[in-house]
Structure formats: C-alpha cells, structure tokens
Amino acid sequence: MRELDTDRFLADLHALRRIGAYRSGVHRPTYSAEDMEARRWLVAELSAIGLDAAMDGIGSVFGRQRTGGPCLLVGSHLETQNHAGWLDGALGVVAGLALARAGLAVDVVAFADEEGHYGSFLGSRSAIGLLEEAEIDRARNRYHGTPLRDALAAAGLAGVPRQRLDPARYRGFLELHVEQGTQLESAGHRVGVVTGIVAIWQYRIVIEGMQDHAGGTTMAERKDAGLTAVRLLARVDREFPMLCGPRTVWTCGRIALEPGAPSIIPGRAEVLFQMRDLDVEVLRRMETCLERIVQEMNRTERTRTTLEAMSRSQPTPCDPALQDALAAAAERHAPGQWQRLPSGGGHDAQYMARVMPSAMLFAPSIGGISHHWSEDTKEEDLVLALRVLADAAAAVLAR
C-alpha cells in the first residue's frame, strides 16, 4: 500500500459537499441534477486512477480493479436526505476512492437510493438480485410522487443495464460511516467498530372515529381519532421502557389527521411507528405490548384502531473476522480511544452481508446530529477513521 493521501481525501469530501450545497450541509436527493452530477464526478475520479468505472441502470456507480482479484468492495452512497448532512454516505464512498488511490486491491461502489427517496436500498438490493423490474415499475418518489421509471429516464438511465455483483470476487465489504449518534462522543472515543445493524420493525396504526363540528359536538359525544392517537402513543411511551433493551429505540415519525382543520374533529388518524433493536426477542415482546395496547384502546375508546405491520427486517451481525481486523487497526491508531457498538441506522452493508462478509467502521458525529444540514465530524477524526480502515483492509487483503 502506498501512503494515504489524506489531504486529497478531505479535498474530495469538500468537493462533493459543494454539489448541492445547502447551508453547511447538502441537498442532493436521489436522481436530482445534483445527485447525478455527484455520480458523474465519481465516475471521472475512478477512471482517472485506472479503475473501470461506470454507472448502471439504477444509478449505482461501480469502479472495478482491472486485475482479477481477490478484492475488497468499499463504499456507501452519494445521495442525501433532504437538506441533510455532507458526510452521510459520501464519507464511505470517498474513503473507498482514497484506498484505491493508495494502491489497495479494492473496488469502489456508490449504491443508489440508500436514503429511500424511491424505495428501500434500491442500489444495494439491485446489486445482489433482490430488486425486480415490477418493483421499479411501481415505485414512486415518497415526497412528490414522480414514478421511478420517469426519474430514471430523466437521469439518462432508461435502458441502461443493471449490474450484478459477483461475490466470489470479494473478500468482503467495508463501509465507513459517521455514527449518527452520541455513543462515541459521550465516551470520548474517536473510532467505532460496528457489531451489527439493528432490525427495524415498522407499523401503520389507523384510528377511525367520527368527523364532526368542533363547536357543536360536546366532549361526551365525540369520537375523536386525534385524541385516541395521542393517548395510544402516551401508553406506548409509558410501557415500552419496562420491556426494552439498553439500545432499543422507538419513533412515531408521522401523525396524519383527517381532515386536518382546526374547527373539525378528526375522523381519522394515521400513525407511522417504528422500533429498532439488535435483539429480535426484544422486538417481539414490544410488538406483543403494542398489540395489547391497541386491543385495550378498542375496549376503552369510542374509536376503532387497527394495527398493520408494514415491515420486519432482521438484524445483521457484522462479520467477526472483519470486525477483528478493524478492532486491531483501531487499537494501533487510536489506543484506548475506540469501542465496539451497534448501528442504530440501516446501511447498504446489511444487504452486502447477505452475499459476502461485511463490516462497518464509525467516525464520531459532533452532537450526534445526522439527517440534518448541521451534521459534522472533526477532520482529524475523519482522517483517523480512514487510516484505520486502510490498515484493516491491507491486513485482510494480505491473508
């Protein structure tokens, strides 16, 4: 391995930061003009260092070594959440670019739509054969409803083949990412070796009441779907702490009331709710609790509540051997300043783990902030994480 060019690594991160710049962060939604500019920038940079680089039909960028292998696959994604941070995704891609520049036998990838503007991990699922054409036909943008086929056509990707990874080529997949939490910062640590990626269980809760006049309907007569939603969520927040694990989280991401006017009693409420943990047994007992709360609300309220499980993903443990390589490198470069920890967010690594050994490395997030334009990490911590990743990658490739 040649010397890492850490100045170029930081310069590349800042170059990407300027594409779709929003305040101190980035607004680069999937298949937007800014997103496609970033992908073209990456293709050019990969080609310039001698990799075979191309963008496939779903928008993922692949940079492949011209030698046969074995290789490591290193990367993440380039699109962002709306008005979000400059490091989420981009850090992992630019780290792969830096490792390839240093002469390591790595292929570099930027998967499309990890952030889910049009679906769920479109690029990484496509790369392992888990994205059907029928799903592409159905998919629409969750914010403005544009069909995915139209977005692909506008991006110049209509008719371009999608690429399938060959797992036999790789010793594994590595993804460098910002933590998106406060564990590292709170502990005074600078590097995190990820033990696994949590399962996410998502639900839709629909409450049917009776739309009525806010002035003419007495409190005793009301069938207020909005108040039932509030009371249900208050019970969840009261009872879940007695059942959860040390890193369990739950979130009500959306409450939609119909018709949504101040002078009309809501006749319908829709709640989108999720919970996350590495331990499926913890999630099962919380789900049982949620089902019981809904049952009891239907007994005590004048409304009718239904619970629909939208998705139940499985936790993804990181590969033990790759974890150990990252841990050994972390101890060499940051003795006593690193720890093992789970990932509370979903990542492309969870799909790569289905076909090859996969692991992740975290750099600390200042204040734990992510999915917001103020997301940030100290540059010295970014460089340290890159050095740890490169050291571990070299060790794995030397086996």
C-alpha positions in Angstrom: 0.0 0.0 0.0 1.2 3.5 -0.9 1.0 6.4 1.5 -2.6 7.5 2.1 -3.2 11.0 0.6 -5.3 12.3 3.4 -5.3 15.9 2.1 -6.8 14.6 -1.2 -9.3 12.6 0.8 -10.5 15.7 2.6 -10.5 17.8 -0.6 -12.7 15.2 -2.3 -15.2 15.3 0.6 -15.3 19.0 0.3 -15.7 18.8 -3.5 -18.7 16.6 -3.0 -20.0 19.0 -0.3 -20.2 21.8 -2.9 -22.5 19.7 -5.2 -26.0 20.5 -3.9 -24.6 22.7 -1.0 -27.3 23.8 1.4 -26.2 25.9 4.4 -23.4 23.8 5.9 -24.8 20.6 4.6 -26.1 19.2 1.3 -29.4 18.8 -0.5 -28.8 16.0 -3.1 -31.9 13.8 -3.4 -31.8 10.7 -5.5 -31.7 11.2 -9.3 -31.8 15.0 -8.9 -29.5 17.1 -11.1 -27.1 17.4 -8.1 -27.1 13.7 -7.4 -26.3 12.8 -11.0 -23.6 15.4 -11.0 -22.0 13.8 -8.0 -22.2 10.4 -9.6 -20.6 11.6 -12.8 -17.9 13.2 -10.6 -17.2 9.9 -9.0 -17.0 8.0 -12.4 -14.4 10.6 -13.6 -12.3 10.2 -10.4 -12.4 6.4 -10.5 -11.5 6.4 -14.2 -8.6 8.8 -13.6 -6.9 6.3 -11.2 -7.3 3.4 -13.6 -10.4 1.7 -12.5 -13.1 0.5 -14.9 -15.9 2.9 -13.9 -19.5 3.1 -14.9 -23.0 3.9 -13.7 -25.6 1.2 -14.1 -29.3 1.3 -14.9 -30.4 2.0 -11.3 -27.8 4.7 -10.8 -25.2 2.8 -8.8 -21.6 3.7 -9.7 -19.0 0.8 -9.8 -15.3 1.3 -10.0 -13.5 -2.1 -10.6 -9.9 -3.0 -10.5 -8.6 -4.3 -13.8 -6.9 -7.2 -12.1 -8.9 -10.3 -11.3 -8.9 -10.3 -7.5 -9.4 -11.2 -4.8 -10.6 -7.7 -3.8 -12.4 -5.9 -1.1 -15.6 -3.9 -2.0 -15.6 -0.5 -0.3 -18.3 2.2 -0.5 -21.6 3.6 0.5 -24.0 6.1 -1.2 -23.9 9.6 -2.6 -27.5 10.9 -2.4 -28.7 12.6 0.8 -31.8 13.1 2.7 -33.5 16.5 2.0 -31.4 19.4 3.4 -29.2 17.0 5.2 -25.5 16.3 6.1 -22.4 16.3 4.0 -20.9 13.1 5.3 -23.7 10.6 5.5 -22.9 8.2 2.6 -20.3 10.4 0.9 -17.7 9.5 3.6 -17.8 5.8 2.7 -17.5 6.4 -1.0 -14.6 8.8 -0.8 -12.9 6.5 1.7 -13.1 3.8 -1.0 -11.7 6.2 -3.5 -8.8 7.0 -1.2 -8.0 3.4 -0.6 -7.9 2.7 -4.3 -5.6 5.7 -4.8 -3.3 4.2 -2.2 -3.0 1.1 -4.4 -5.1 -1.3 -2.3 -7.0 -4.0 -4.2 -10.4 -2.5 -3.7 -13.4 -2.0 -5.9 -15.4 1.2 -5.1 -19.1 1.4 -5.1 -21.7 4.2 -4.6 -25.1 2.5 -4.3 -28.2 4.3 -5.5 -31.0 5.5 -3.2 -29.9 4.1 0.1 -31.8 7.1 1.6 -35.1 5.7 0.2 -36.5 8.5 -1.9 -37.9 6.0 -4.3 -37.7 2.7 -2.4 -35.7 0.8 0.1 -31.9 0.4 -0.7 -32.5 0.2 -4.4 -28.9 0.1 -5.4 -27.6 -2.5 -3.0 -30.6 -4.7 -3.4 -30.3 -4.5 -7.2 -26.6 -5.5 -7.0 -27.5 -8.7 -5.3 -30.5 -9.6 -7.3 -33.3 -8.5 -4.9 -34.8 -5.8 -7.0 -37.4 -6.9 -9.5 -38.5 -4.9 -12.6 -42.1 -5.0 -11.3 -41.0 -3.1 -8.2 -39.2 -0.5 -10.3 -42.5 -0.1 -12.3 -44.5 0.5 -9.1 -42.0 2.8 -7.2 -42.7 6.5 -6.8 -40.9 9.3 -5.0 -42.2 9.5 -1.5 -42.2 13.3 -1.5 -43.6 14.3 -4.9 -44.9 11.1 -6.4 -42.7 11.0 -9.5 -42.6 7.4 -10.9 -39.2 5.8 -10.6 -39.2 5.0 -14.4 -39.7 8.7 -15.2 -36.9 9.7 -12.8 -34.5 7.1 -14.4 -35.4 8.3 -17.9 -34.8 12.0 -16.9 -31.4 11.0 -15.4 -30.4 9.3 -18.7 -30.6 5.8 -17.3 -33.6 4.4 -19.3 -32.5 1.1 -21.0 -29.1 1.0 -19.2 -28.5 -2.5 -17.8 -28.3 -3.0 -14.0 -25.1 -4.5 -12.7 -24.9 -7.7 -10.5 -22.1 -8.2 -8.1 -20.0 -11.4 -8.2 -19.5 -12.3 -4.5 -16.7 -14.7 -5.4 -14.5 -11.7 -6.4 -14.5 -10.3 -2.9 -13.0 -11.0 0.5 -15.7 -8.8 1.9 -17.4 -5.4 2.0 -16.3 -2.4 4.2 -18.3 0.7 4.8 -17.0 3.8 6.6 -19.8 6.0 8.0 -20.5 8.7 10.6 -22.0 7.3 13.7 -25.3 9.3 13.6 -25.5 9.1 17.4 -23.6 10.2 20.6 -22.0 7.0 22.0 -18.5 7.7 20.7 -18.6 11.4 21.6 -20.0 10.7 25.0 -17.3 8.1 25.8 -14.5 10.3 24.5 -13.8 7.8 21.7 -12.8 8.5 18.2 -13.5 5.3 16.3 -16.3 2.8 16.5 -16.2 -0.8 15.3 -19.7 -1.8 14.4 -21.0 -5.1 15.8 -24.2 -5.2 13.8 -27.0 -3.3 12.2 -30.3 -3.2 14.0 -33.6 -4.7 12.8 -36.3 -2.2 12.0 -40.0 -3.1 12.6 -42.5 -0.6 11.1 -46.2 -0.3 11.6 -49.2 1.7 10.4 -51.8 2.5 13.0 -55.1 3.7 11.7 -57.8 5.1 14.0 -61.3 5.6 12.7 -63.6 8.0 14.6 -66.3 10.4 13.5 -65.6 13.7 11.8 -67.8 16.4 13.4 -68.2 20.1 14.3 -65.6 21.3 16.8 -68.1 23.7 18.4 -71.4 21.9 18.3 -70.3 18.5 19.4 -70.0 18.0 23.2 -66.9 16.3 24.7 -69.1 13.4 25.8 -70.3 12.8 22.3 -67.0 12.9 20.5 -65.3 10.1 18.6 -62.0 12.0 18.2 -59.4 10.0 16.3 -56.7 12.5 17.1 -57.1 12.2 20.9 -57.1 8.5 20.7 -53.8 8.6 18.8 -52.3 10.8 21.4 -53.4 8.6 24.3 -52.2 5.5 22.5 -48.7 6.9 22.0 -48.6 8.1 25.6 -49.3 4.5 26.7 -46.5 3.2 24.4 -44.0 5.6 25.9 -45.1 4.6 29.4 -45.0 0.8 28.9 -42.1 0.3 26.4 -39.4 1.3 28.9 -40.3 -1.7 31.0 -39.7 -4.1 28.1 -36.9 -2.6 26.0 -33.2 -3.4 25.9 -30.4 -0.9 26.6 -30.3 0.3 23.0 -33.9 -0.1 21.9 -35.5 2.9 20.3 -39.0 3.7 19.0 -40.3 6.6 16.9 -43.6 8.0 15.8 -42.5 9.5 12.6 -45.8 10.8 11.3 -49.3 11.5 12.6 -51.8 12.5 9.9 -55.2 13.7 10.9 -58.2 13.9 8.6 -59.5 16.3 7.5 -56.8 18.3 9.4 -58.7 21.6 10.1 -58.8 23.4 13.4 -62.6 23.6 13.6 -63.3 19.9 12.7 -63.0 16.9 15.0 -60.6 14.4 13.3 -62.5 11.5 11.9 -59.4 9.5 11.0 -55.8 9.4 12.2 -52.9 7.5 10.7 -49.7 6.9 12.7 -46.4 5.6 11.3 -44.4 4.0 14.0 -41.2 2.0 14.2 -38.9 0.4 16.7 -35.3 -0.8 16.4 -33.1 -3.2 18.2 -30.4 -5.9 17.5 -32.3 -8.4 19.6 -35.4 -9.8 17.8 -36.8 -11.2 21.1 -36.9 -7.6 22.5 -38.8 -6.5 19.4 -41.2 -9.4 19.7 -42.2 -8.6 23.3 -42.6 -4.9 22.4 -44.8 -5.9 19.4 -46.9 -8.0 21.8 -47.2 -5.0 24.0 -48.2 -2.8 21.1 -50.9 -5.3 20.1 -52.2 -5.4 23.6 -52.4 -1.6 23.8 -54.4 -1.5 20.6 -56.7 -4.2 21.9 -57.3 -2.3 25.1 -57.8 1.1 23.3 -60.5 -0.6 21.3 -62.2 -1.6 24.5 -62.0 1.8 26.2 -62.2 4.3 23.4 -65.1 5.3 21.2 -63.0 4.9 18.2 -61.7 1.8 16.3 -58.0 1.2 16.0 -56.2 -1.2 13.6 -52.5 -2.2 13.6 -50.7 -3.2 10.4 -47.2 -4.5 10.4 -45.6 -2.9 7.3 -42.1 -4.5 7.5 -40.0 -6.5 9.9 -36.3 -6.6 8.9 -33.8 -8.9 10.6 -30.7 -7.7 12.5 -27.4 -8.0 10.6 -24.4 -9.0 12.6 -21.1 -7.8 11.2 -18.5 -10.4 10.2 -16.4 -11.3 13.2 -13.1 -11.6 11.3 -13.6 -8.2 9.6 -14.6 -6.7 13.0 -11.4 -8.1 14.5 -9.3 -6.6 11.7 -10.9 -3.2 12.2 -10.5 -3.5 16.0 -6.8 -4.4 15.7 -6.3 -1.4 13.4 -8.2 0.9 15.7 -6.0 -0.1 18.7 -2.9 0.6 16.6 -4.0 4.0 15.5 -6.2 5.1 18.5 -5.2 3.0 21.5 -7.9 3.2 24.2 -10.0 5.6 22.1 -12.2 3.2 20.3 -15.1 0.9 21.1 -17.5 -1.7 19.6 -21.1 -0.6 19.2 -24.2 -1.4 17.2 -25.5 0.7 14.3 -28.9 2.2 15.0 -29.4 3.1 11.4 -29.8 1.0 8.3 -27.0 0.8 5.8 -26.1 -0.8 2.5 -23.8 -3.2 4.4 -26.8 -5.1 5.7 -27.6 -6.2 2.1 -24.0 -6.9 1.2 -23.8 -9.1 4.3 -26.3 -11.5 2.5 -23.7 -12.4 -0.1 -20.3 -11.7 1.4 -18.6 -10.9 4.8 -19.4 -7.3 5.7 -18.4 -4.8 8.4 -18.6 -1.1 9.2 -16.5 1.5 10.9 -17.8 4.6 12.5 -16.4 8.1 13.0 -18.0 10.2 15.7 -20.8 12.7 14.9 -20.5 16.1 16.6 -23.5 16.3 18.9 -24.8 13.0 17.4 -26.5 15.0 14.7 -27.3 13.5 11.3 -30.0 13.7 8.6 -29.7 17.5 9.2 -27.6 20.1 7.4 -25.6 20.8 10.6 -24.2 17.2 10.7 -20.4 17.4 11.2 -17.3 15.5 12.2 -13.8 16.8 13.1 -11.5 16.5 10.1 -8.8 14.8 12.3 -11.4 12.1 13.2 -12.2 11.6 9.5 -8.6 11.1 8.7 -8.1 8.8 11.7 -11.0 6.6 10.6 -9.6 6.5 7.1 -6.2 5.3 8.4 -7.9 2.6 10.5 -10.0 1.4 7.5 -6.9 1.3 5.2 -4.9 -0.6 7.8 -7.6 -3.2 8.3 -8.2 -3.5 4.6 -4.5 -4.1 3.9 -4.4 -6.8 6.7 -7.5 -8.6 5.2 -6.0 -8.5 1.7 -2.7 -9.9 2.9 -4.2 -13.0 4.3 
